[in-house]
Amino acid sequence: MVFMDRKTSAQQLRRIIELDCDLNKTKDLDLLMERILFEARRITHADAGSIYVIEDGMLHIKYTQNDTKQKQLPAGQKLIYSIFKLPLNPKTISGYVATTGEIVNLADAYKIPPGSPFSYDSTYDKISNYRTKSVLTIPLRTMAGRIIGVIQMINAKNEQGKIVSFKKSDELLVSHFAVNATAALERAQMTRAIILRMIRMAELRDPKETGTHVNRVAAYAVEIYDAYAQKHQLPEREVEHNRDLLRMAAMLHDVGKVAISDTILKKPDRFNQQEFEIMKAHTYLGARLFIDEQSEFDRMAREIALTHHEKWNGEGYPGRVDLNTGQPLRKNKDGKAKPLKKTEIPLWGRIVAIADVYDALTSIRVYKEPWPEDRVVDEIQRLAGKSFDPELVEIFLEAIPNIRQISQRYAE
């Protein structure tokens, strides 16, 4: 039995070492946190778990996973969880770990020893009809010693599926994993910060181009792609790689607006035809930023910036243009650039087109109030086969529960 435990621990340690390399390949912050939580649960055989990040003096829940609740959902549907934040103080288990840096390993969250500085709030168990028992909570600490959040494992299970306590070896394994995971998180935070600085440049010019808007559009795009990939049974490695690139590239879909005149961008009304023609240039002007292709990210960002206003029926823009000059490469009878249509439009552009329109219609603008969701859904369905890829519209409609959750996470 001791031999088996040592063998298992060695296998777990090897898996952690392999993960160090994998985590360094993931650049997007949200996808990285999701992956870290999943792998930490797998290492400890935990049924559920959450990851919290310290922001603005509060402890924000970022991701929750629960295998038991997930199995109760239809195939392809993701677990919906509440977006909430906690005061950063030692009165809760996660708050205690975040403020003290100590590991907390509980055999039963409902039987915390008297005199403990923290307590367990069973409210979420009651809401979700789930029984939390064993809990392992570990700080996410940077190499400089700063705690940026905590990772919490819930309900370790043995080979028979029975809930058991987390072992001491689990503490050591997850702690080791957390060190490298935190370093990867810091790098991802830097990448996200750089992208958001570019977005803020656009926001200075266009008040609609906010960090919350681009985060929503990018997250919606990943949800649509995930469902598309599942339907088409794409290889897992390919999906993980593409969704990481998509999450970042989609945030920059309208970055070309920095080159558009303030008199147009900040006009508190709809554009006239001449103004609209000028605004159309933001597509190839944004794509031009990525013309010197150094990576797959550059290619995807260029495709998205250039094609997310093309339409399935061939009535979109900018069409086939020279990125350096904006002049048509192929012309219609009217002398304008010939648009792309159907699958001539790259998949990434077709996905972001739906995500962008959904967010625009559900958001407030100076010239309109936000539309109710049912009206937005009806409009997107109406435009299937006209503006949008009809297959992707069907996939989008199936992902609406997850889309709503993203909307809450990145509320204005």
TASULNOR-V999737 format. One line per field, one symbol per residue. ss: DSSP state (H for helix, E for strand, L for the rest). A space follows every 50 residues. Layout:
ss=???
This chain:
ss=LHHHHHHHHHHHHHHHHHHHHHHHHLLLHHHHHHHHHHHHHHHHLEEEEE EEEEELLEEEEEEEEEHHHHHLLLLLLLLLLLLLEEELLLLEHHHHHHHH LLLEEELLLLLLLLLLLLELLLHHHHHHLLLLLLEEEEEEELLLLLEEEE EEEEEEELLLLLEELLLHHHHHHHHHHHHHHHHHHHHHHHHHHHHHHHHH HHHHHLLLLLHHHHHHHHHHHHHHHHHHHHHLLLLHHHHHHHHHHHHHHH HHLLHHHHHLLHHHHLLLLLLLHHHHHHHLLHHHHHHHLLLLLLLHHHHH HHHHHHHLLLLLLLLLLLLLELLLLLLELLELLLLLELLLLHHHLLHHHH HHHHHHHHHHHHLLELLELLLLHHHHHHHHHHLELLLELHHHHHHHHHLH HHHHHHHHHLLL
